[in-house]
C-alpha cells in the first residue's frame, strides 16, 4: 500500500447560506431542508451532524451579486433560487459554535469590497467566539453584478483582483500579527491594568489599493490570523495560494484534472520556501450512497427527477462568464477568458480530459447535481474505496463534500461512510485538541508558522 493510501482523509462539508448551492432544483425534493436556510434550527442541526461525523469543518461558500449572465439577466437565477436569495454566512457561525466543541468553520469573504480595518476585527471576533475554530476562505469575487452593487462601473480584471488581494493581505497581517504583542493583555485586576500600552502598536499600511493607520480593535484571538483557505485554481490563483494559503479548495471533473492542479500547487508552494506537504488541498465531490449499489443508484435516479438543467446553466454561466444560452447545446464549448472564475471554464476546455468533449448540454447534466465536481454513487464501502482511490491517485488531502439533498447527504456520510473509513484507519476516530489550525497541524501550532509571510510583521 502506498503512502497516499494510508493518508488520513480530511472532510469539510460544503454549504452556503442560501436555498440552492451546487444542485439546482433539488430543493424541491421532499426530504430536502434547504429552504429553511434562514433559520438557526437548520444550521444548529447541521453542525451537530457534522461533529458527529468528525468533519474537520463546515466550509461556507458565499457570493456577492446575482447570476445574471445566462440569457442576459437574473430571471432564471431568481425563479429557480440559484444562489439567491443568499444571506451573510458569518452570522450563523456563533450559533453553530455554541452547540459544538471541535467543528471548524471556513467562511468565504470577498476582499474586493470591504476595507481591511473592519474586516480584521470581524474575523478576530469570530475567532474569539469559536475559541480558535475560524478559517477565512480568501476570494476576490467574480460577478460583475457584485461590482455594480458596490458602486463600481465594472469589476477589475482577473489578475488585477489578485494584485488587490496581495495588498489586502499585507494590511490584515499587520493588524492581526503586529498590532498587539504577546503579553500586551494583562487582565490585572489588582493594579487596574487591562493592557500594557507599550506593547500595543499603531500599524500603518500605504499600499496601492488600501491604506490604514490604526491600532487593531480586537485583542489577540487564539489563532490571531484565522486559518487561511484559498479557492482560486487559475494560474494566478495557484500562485497566490502557494504564498498565502494553508488549505486550498480546488475543483475539477476528473482525477486527471485535479491531480495536475495539486502537483502544480505543491510545486509552487515549495518554490515559495514553504513545505509543500503542509498545504492541505481539498477538491469538491458529491456522494450519493446506500446500503447496496442498487440502493444508491435508485437514490440517484430519485434525485435526478428533481434537477433543473436550466438552473444549472444559469449557475455555470455565472461561474464562467459565458452565456450558455447563446451556444449550440451540442457543440463543444469554446475556451475563453471572460474575467469571471477562469478555472471553471478551463476544466471543461483547455484542461479537459483527452477525448472528453464538453457541450452545453453535457455540462448542464453534469452540473445539475454537484456543480462542477464529480458525483460518487455506491454502497458505503464503495464510496470509501472511491475516496481512498482519489487520494492515492491525486495526492489530495481531503474533500469538500457538497450535498444533493440536505441534511441527508451529510448524515449519510457521517453515519455510514465515515465508520468504514475509520475501520480502515483512513479517518480520525476523534478530534485532536486545540484550535482549528492545531487540529490540522498538531499541538503548539495555533498560529501561522515562521515561514509564512505574515510572520514578518510580528514583534520578536
C-alpha positions as CSV (number, residue, x, y, z in Angstrom):
1,X,0.0,0.0,0.0
2,X,1.4,3.4,-0.9
3,X,1.9,6.3,1.5
4,X,-1.0,8.1,-0.1
5,X,-3.5,5.3,0.5
6,X,-2.5,5.4,4.2
7,X,-3.1,9.2,4.4
8,X,-5.9,10.1,6.8
9,X,-8.6,11.8,4.8
10,X,-9.9,15.2,5.7
11,X,-13.5,16.2,5.2
12,X,-15.3,19.5,5.0
13,X,-19.0,19.9,4.5
14,X,-19.7,22.4,1.7
15,X,-22.8,24.6,2.1
16,X,-24.0,28.1,1.6
17,X,-26.5,30.4,3.3
18,X,-29.0,30.0,0.5
19,X,-31.5,27.6,-0.9
20,X,-29.6,26.2,-3.9
21,X,-25.9,25.7,-3.6
22,X,-24.5,23.1,-6.0
23,X,-27.5,21.0,-7.1
24,X,-30.1,23.2,-8.9
25,X,-33.6,22.1,-8.4
26,X,-33.2,19.6,-5.6
27,X,-34.6,22.0,-3.0
28,X,-38.0,20.6,-4.3
29,X,-37.1,17.1,-3.1
30,X,-39.5,16.2,-0.2
31,X,-36.6,15.3,2.2
32,X,-34.6,18.4,1.5
33,X,-34.5,21.2,4.1
34,X,-32.5,23.8,2.2
35,X,-35.4,26.2,2.1
36,X,-35.1,26.5,5.9
37,X,-31.6,28.0,5.4
38,X,-32.9,31.3,7.1
39,X,-33.5,29.6,10.5
40,X,-31.0,28.8,13.2
41,X,-32.5,25.4,13.6
42,X,-31.2,24.4,10.2
43,X,-27.6,25.4,11.0
44,X,-27.5,24.1,14.5
45,X,-28.8,20.7,13.4
46,X,-26.3,20.6,10.6
47,X,-23.4,21.5,12.9
48,X,-24.4,18.6,15.3
49,X,-24.5,16.1,12.4
50,X,-21.1,17.2,11.2
51,X,-19.5,17.0,14.6
52,X,-21.0,13.5,15.0
53,X,-19.2,12.6,11.8
54,X,-15.9,14.2,12.9
55,X,-15.9,16.5,10.0
56,X,-13.0,18.9,10.1
57,X,-15.0,21.9,9.2
58,X,-18.1,23.4,7.6
59,X,-16.9,25.3,4.6
60,X,-19.4,28.1,3.9
61,X,-19.4,29.5,0.4
62,X,-20.7,32.9,-0.4
63,X,-21.1,35.2,-3.4
64,X,-21.9,38.9,-3.7
65,X,-24.1,39.7,-6.7
66,X,-26.6,37.7,-8.8
67,X,-26.0,35.2,-11.6
68,X,-27.2,37.4,-14.5
69,X,-25.0,36.2,-17.4
70,X,-27.4,33.5,-18.6
71,X,-30.0,34.9,-21.0
72,X,-28.6,38.3,-20.3
73,X,-30.4,38.8,-17.0
74,X,-31.2,37.4,-13.5
75,X,-34.6,35.9,-14.3
76,X,-33.5,32.3,-14.3
77,X,-31.5,32.6,-11.1
78,X,-34.3,34.4,-9.3
79,X,-37.0,32.0,-10.5
80,X,-35.0,28.9,-9.5
81,X,-33.3,30.3,-6.4
82,X,-29.8,29.8,-8.0
83,X,-27.7,31.1,-5.0
84,X,-30.2,33.9,-4.5
85,X,-31.6,34.8,-2.0
86,X,-28.3,34.5,-0.1
87,X,-27.7,35.6,3.5
88,X,-24.5,36.6,5.2
89,X,-22.5,33.4,6.1
90,X,-20.8,34.9,9.1
91,X,-24.0,35.5,11.1
92,X,-24.8,31.8,11.6
93,X,-21.3,30.7,12.9
94,X,-21.7,31.7,16.6
95,X,-24.8,29.6,17.0
96,X,-23.1,26.6,15.5
97,X,-20.0,27.1,17.5
98,X,-22.1,27.2,20.7
99,X,-23.5,23.7,20.2
100,X,-20.2,22.1,19.1
101,X,-16.7,21.9,20.6
102,X,-14.5,20.9,17.7
103,X,-16.1,21.6,14.4
104,X,-14.2,24.2,12.4
105,X,-15.8,26.9,10.2
106,X,-14.3,28.1,7.0
107,X,-16.1,31.2,5.8
108,X,-15.9,32.8,2.4
109,X,-15.4,36.6,2.4
110,X,-14.5,38.5,-0.7
111,X,-11.8,41.1,0.0
112,X,-12.7,43.2,-3.0
113,X,-15.5,45.1,-1.3
114,X,-14.6,45.6,2.3
115,X,-11.8,47.6,3.9
116,X,-9.2,45.5,5.8
117,X,-9.7,47.5,9.1
118,X,-13.3,46.5,10.0
119,X,-12.8,43.1,8.4
120,X,-9.9,42.2,10.6
121,X,-12.0,42.9,13.7
122,X,-14.9,40.8,12.4
123,X,-12.6,37.8,11.9
124,X,-10.9,38.3,15.3
125,X,-14.3,38.4,16.9
126,X,-15.3,35.1,15.3
127,X,-12.0,33.5,16.3
128,X,-12.7,34.5,19.9
129,X,-16.3,33.3,19.9
130,X,-15.3,29.9,18.3
131,X,-12.3,29.6,20.6
132,X,-10.0,29.4,17.6
133,X,-12.1,27.4,15.1
134,X,-12.4,30.0,12.4
135,X,-10.9,30.0,8.9
136,X,-11.1,32.5,6.1
137,X,-11.6,31.5,2.5
138,X,-9.9,34.3,0.6
139,X,-11.7,35.1,-2.6
140,X,-11.5,38.1,-4.9
141,X,-15.1,37.9,-6.4
142,X,-16.1,37.0,-9.9
143,X,-19.5,38.5,-10.6
144,X,-19.8,41.8,-12.4
145,X,-23.2,42.3,-10.7
146,X,-21.4,42.5,-7.3
147,X,-19.2,45.3,-8.6
148,X,-22.2,47.2,-9.9
149,X,-23.9,46.7,-6.5
150,X,-20.9,48.2,-4.8
151,X,-21.0,51.3,-7.0
152,X,-18.2,50.3,-9.4
153,X,-18.5,50.6,-13.2
154,X,-17.3,47.0,-13.5
155,X,-15.2,44.5,-11.7
156,X,-11.5,44.6,-12.1
157,X,-9.7,42.3,-14.5
158,X,-8.9,38.8,-13.1
159,X,-5.1,39.4,-12.4
160,X,-5.7,42.9,-11.1
161,X,-8.1,41.4,-8.5
162,X,-5.1,39.3,-7.2
163,X,-2.9,42.4,-7.1
164,X,-5.6,43.9,-4.9
165,X,-5.6,40.7,-2.8
166,X,-1.9,40.9,-2.2
167,X,-2.2,44.4,-0.9
168,X,-5.2,43.4,1.3
169,X,-3.3,40.5,2.8
170,X,-0.4,42.8,3.9
171,X,-2.8,45.1,5.7
172,X,-4.7,42.4,7.6
173,X,-1.4,40.6,8.5
174,X,-0.2,43.8,10.1
175,X,-3.4,44.2,12.1
176,X,-3.6,40.6,13.3
177,X,0.1,39.9,13.9
178,X,1.7,43.2,14.5
179,X,-0.6,45.5,16.5
180,X,-0.8,43.7,19.8
181,X,2.3,42.0,21.1
182,X,2.2,38.7,23.1
183,X,1.8,39.8,26.7
184,X,0.1,43.0,25.9
185,X,-3.1,41.9,27.6
186,X,-2.6,41.8,31.4
187,X,-6.1,41.5,32.9
188,X,-4.5,42.7,36.2
189,X,-7.5,43.5,38.5
190,X,-5.3,44.4,41.4
191,X,-3.4,47.1,39.7
192,X,-6.4,48.1,37.5
193,X,-4.5,47.5,34.3
194,X,-6.2,45.5,31.5
195,X,-3.4,46.0,28.9
196,X,0.1,47.4,28.6
197,X,0.0,50.3,26.1
198,X,3.7,49.9,25.5
199,X,3.1,46.6,23.8
200,X,0.2,47.8,21.6
201,X,1.2,49.4,18.3
202,X,-0.4,51.6,15.7
203,X,0.3,50.0,12.4
204,X,0.5,51.9,9.1
205,X,-0.1,50.5,5.7
206,X,0.4,52.5,2.5
207,X,-0.5,50.2,-0.4
208,X,-1.6,50.8,-3.9
209,X,-5.2,49.9,-3.1
210,X,-5.5,50.2,0.7
211,X,-4.3,52.5,3.4
212,X,-4.7,52.2,7.1
213,X,-3.2,53.9,10.1
214,X,-4.7,52.3,13.2
215,X,-4.5,50.0,16.2
216,X,-6.3,46.7,15.7
217,X,-9.5,46.9,17.6
218,X,-9.5,43.4,19.0
219,X,-7.2,41.8,21.5
220,X,-5.3,38.8,20.1
221,X,-7.6,35.8,19.4
222,X,-6.5,32.2,19.8
223,X,-5.2,32.0,16.2
224,X,-4.6,35.7,15.6
225,X,-4.7,35.2,11.8
226,X,-7.6,32.8,11.0
227,X,-6.7,29.5,9.2
228,X,-6.3,30.6,5.6
229,X,-8.2,28.9,2.9
230,X,-8.0,29.9,-0.8
231,X,-10.3,28.8,-3.6
232,X,-8.7,30.1,-6.8
233,X,-7.4,27.5,-9.2
234,X,-6.4,29.7,-12.1
235,X,-2.7,30.1,-12.7
236,X,-2.6,33.4,-10.8
237,X,-4.8,31.9,-8.1
238,X,-2.4,29.0,-7.6
239,X,0.5,31.4,-7.2
240,X,-1.4,33.3,-4.6
241,X,-2.3,30.1,-2.8
242,X,1.4,29.0,-2.8
243,X,2.3,32.2,-1.0
244,X,-0.5,32.6,1.5
245,X,-2.9,29.6,1.9
246,X,-2.8,26.8,4.4
247,X,-5.7,25.0,2.8
248,X,-6.7,25.2,-0.9
249,X,-10.0,24.3,-2.3
250,X,-9.9,23.2,-5.9
251,X,-12.3,21.8,-8.4
252,X,-12.3,19.5,-11.4
253,X,-14.5,16.9,-13.1
254,X,-11.9,14.1,-13.0
255,X,-8.8,12.7,-11.2
256,X,-6.6,13.7,-14.1
257,X,-7.6,17.4,-14.0
258,X,-7.4,17.5,-10.2
259,X,-4.1,15.7,-10.0
260,X,-2.5,18.3,-12.3
261,X,-3.7,21.2,-10.2
262,X,-2.5,19.5,-7.0
263,X,1.0,18.9,-8.4
264,X,1.3,22.5,-9.6
265,X,0.2,24.0,-6.3
266,X,2.7,21.9,-4.3
267,X,5.5,22.8,-6.8
268,X,4.7,26.5,-6.4
269,X,4.5,26.2,-2.6
270,X,8.0,24.7,-2.5
271,X,9.3,27.5,-4.7
272,X,8.0,29.9,-2.1
273,X,10.1,28.3,0.6
274,X,7.2,26.6,2.3
275,X,6.7,22.9,3.0
276,X,4.5,21.6,0.2
277,X,3.3,18.7,2.3
278,X,1.8,21.1,4.8
279,X,-0.6,22.8,2.5
280,X,-3.9,20.9,2.7
281,X,-5.7,20.5,-0.7
282,X,-9.4,19.7,-0.9
283,X,-11.5,19.1,-4.0
284,X,-15.2,19.1,-4.3
285,X,-17.2,15.9,-4.5
286,X,-20.8,14.9,-4.0
287,X,-21.6,11.5,-2.5
288,X,-24.8,9.5,-3.0
289,X,-24.7,6.3,-1.0
290,X,-26.9,3.5,0.2
291,X,-26.6,0.1,1.8
292,X,-26.1,-1.5,-1.6
293,X,-25.0,-0.3,-5.0
294,X,-28.6,-0.6,-6.3
295,X,-30.0,1.4,-3.4
296,X,-27.5,4.2,-4.2
297,X,-28.4,4.1,-7.9
298,X,-32.1,4.3,-7.1
299,X,-31.4,7.3,-4.8
300,X,-29.5,9.0,-7.7
301,X,-32.5,8.4,-10.1
302,X,-34.8,9.8,-7.4
303,X,-32.7,12.9,-7.1
304,X,-32.3,13.3,-10.9
305,X,-36.1,13.6,-11.2
306,X,-35.9,16.9,-9.3
307,X,-32.9,18.6,-11.0
308,X,-33.2,21.7,-13.2
309,X,-30.7,21.8,-16.1
310,X,-31.9,25.3,-17.0
311,X,-30.8,26.5,-13.5
312,X,-27.6,24.5,-13.8
313,X,-26.7,26.5,-16.9
314,X,-27.5,29.8,-15.1
315,X,-25.1,28.7,-12.4
316,X,-22.4,27.7,-14.9
317,X,-22.8,30.9,-16.9
318,X,-22.2,33.0,-13.8
319,X,-19.1,30.9,-12.9
320,X,-17.5,31.1,-16.3
321,X,-18.8,34.5,-17.7
322,X,-20.1,32.6,-20.8
323,X,-23.8,32.9,-21.6
324,X,-24.6,29.2,-22.4
325,X,-28.0,30.1,-23.8
326,X,-26.2,31.6,-26.8
327,X,-24.2,28.4,-27.6
328,X,-25.3,25.4,-29.7
329,X,-26.3,22.9,-27.0
330,X,-24.5,20.1,-28.8
331,X,-21.3,21.8,-30.0
332,X,-18.1,21.9,-27.9
333,X,-17.8,24.9,-25.5
334,X,-15.0,27.2,-26.8
335,X,-12.2,28.2,-24.5
336,X,-12.3,31.9,-23.5
337,X,-11.3,34.2,-20.6
338,X,-14.3,36.3,-19.7
339,X,-12.8,37.6,-16.5
340,X,-15.0,35.5,-14.2
341,X,-13.9,32.3,-12.5
342,X,-11.4,31.3,-15.2
343,X,-10.6,27.9,-13.8
344,X,-14.3,27.0,-14.0
345,X,-14.2,27.2,-17.8
346,X,-10.7,25.7,-18.2
347,X,-11.8,22.5,-16.5
348,X,-14.2,21.9,-19.4
349,X,-12.0,23.3,-22.2
350,X,-8.2,23.6,-22.1
351,X,-7.7,21.3,-19.1
352,X,-10.4,18.7,-20.0
353,X,-9.5,15.0,-20.2
354,X,-8.2,13.8,-23.5
355,X,-11.1,12.8,-25.8
356,X,-13.7,14.4,-23.5
357,X,-15.8,16.9,-25.3
358,X,-18.0,19.2,-23.2
359,X,-21.1,20.7,-24.8
360,X,-23.6,22.9,-23.0
361,X,-26.0,20.0,-22.8
362,X,-23.4,17.7,-21.2
363,X,-22.3,20.5,-18.8
364,X,-25.9,21.1,-17.8
365,X,-26.4,17.4,-16.9
366,X,-23.0,17.2,-15.2
367,X,-23.6,20.4,-13.1
368,X,-27.2,19.6,-12.2
369,X,-26.0,17.5,-9.2
370,X,-22.8,18.6,-7.5
371,X,-22.0,21.6,-9.7
372,X,-18.5,21.3,-11.3
373,X,-17.4,18.4,-9.1
374,X,-17.8,14.7,-9.8
375,X,-20.5,12.6,-8.1
376,X,-19.6,9.3,-6.4
377,X,-22.5,6.8,-6.3
378,X,-22.3,3.5,-4.5
379,X,-22.6,1.5,-1.3
380,X,-20.9,2.7,1.9
381,X,-17.8,0.6,1.2
382,X,-17.7,1.5,-2.5
383,X,-17.8,5.2,-1.6
384,X,-15.0,4.7,0.9
385,X,-13.0,2.8,-1.8
386,X,-13.5,5.7,-4.2
387,X,-12.4,8.4,-1.7
388,X,-9.2,6.5,-0.9
389,X,-8.6,6.0,-4.6
390,X,-8.9,9.7,-5.3
391,X,-6.4,10.5,-2.5
392,X,-4.0,7.8,-3.8
393,X,-4.2,9.0,-7.4
394,X,-4.2,12.8,-6.9
395,X,-2.2,13.5,-3.7
396,X,-5.2,15.3,-2.3
397,X,-5.6,15.7,1.5
398,X,-9.4,15.6,1.5
399,X,-12.7,16.7,0.1
400,X,-15.2,19.5,0.3
401,X,-18.4,17.4,0.2
402,X,-21.3,19.2,-1.5
403,X,-24.8,17.9,-0.9
404,X,-27.5,16.7,-3.2
405,X,-30.2,16.7,-0.5
406,X,-29.6,18.4,2.8
407,X,-29.0,17.3,5.5
408,X,-29.4,13.7,4.1
409,X,-26.2,13.8,2.1
410,X,-24.2,14.8,5.2
411,X,-25.9,12.4,7.6
412,X,-25.3,9.5,5.2
413,X,-21.6,10.4,5.2
414,X,-21.4,10.8,9.0
415,X,-23.3,7.7,9.9
416,X,-22.4,5.2,7.2
417,X,-19.2,6.1,5.2
418,X,-17.1,7.6,8.0
419,X,-17.3,4.5,10.1
420,X,-16.0,2.4,7.2
421,X,-13.0,4.8,6.7
422,X,-12.4,4.8,10.5
423,X,-12.2,1.0,10.5
424,X,-9.6,1.1,7.8
425,X,-7.5,3.7,9.6
426,X,-8.2,6.3,6.9
427,X,-10.1,8.7,9.1
428,X,-9.7,10.0,12.6
429,X,-11.7,8.4,15.4
430,X,-11.7,11.6,17.5
431,X,-10.8,15.2,17.2
432,X,-7.3,16.5,18.2
433,X,-7.4,19.2,20.9
434,X,-6.8,22.8,20.2
435,X,-7.7,25.4,17.6
436,X,-8.6,24.6,14.0
437,X,-5.0,25.1,12.9
438,X,-3.8,22.8,15.7
439,X,-6.3,20.1,14.7
440,X,-4.7,20.2,11.2
441,X,-1.1,20.7,12.1
442,X,-0.6,19.5,15.7
443,X,-0.3,20.9,19.2
444,X,1.5,24.2,19.6
445,X,0.6,25.3,16.1
446,X,-2.2,27.7,16.9
447,X,-0.5,30.5,15.0
448,X,0.9,30.7,11.5
449,X,4.4,29.2,11.1
450,X,7.6,31.4,10.9
451,X,8.0,30.6,7.2
452,X,4.6,32.3,6.4
453,X,4.7,35.8,5.1
454,X,2.5,37.1,7.9
455,X,5.2,36.2,10.4
456,X,7.4,39.1,9.3
457,X,5.0,41.6,11.0
458,X,5.4,40.1,14.5
459,X,7.2,41.7,17.3
460,X,10.1,39.5,18.2
